[in-house]
Amino acid sequence: MDGNFLDAILLTITTFISIPFILSVNILTYLVIKKIEALNKVEFLTDFQKRMTTLVVSVGLFVVFYFYKISNLEVLTLSLFISPISYNYVLKRILKMAGISYKSHDIKIF
């Protein structure tokens, strides 16, 4: 593969999506879910509750990023839809290899 081809792909990706937004959504969602589960002490959140938490965190960060002009509207909108997908197909596998999951009680966040 030619280095210019890879450079063009990376430039296109960073032009149309906001990596900081995607990472912020995934990390903050993880921390919020862990905190909610720590407060519940007994039961885990259902998949629907996790999805709603992700939605609330995503929309909140969307407003913050847009309000402070960290990214433009088009980039944030695309990144809003990519963030849960990036978690499911990339970050979840990395966390699993590291032995970290939502269901592990041995990790104390707060």
Secondary structure, DSSP 8 states (H G I E B T S, - for coil): --HHHHHHHHHHHHHHS-HHHHHHHHHHHHHHHHHHHHHH-S----HHHHHHHHHHHHHHHHHHHHHTTSS-HHHHHHHHHHHHHHIIIIIHHHHHHTT--TT-TT----
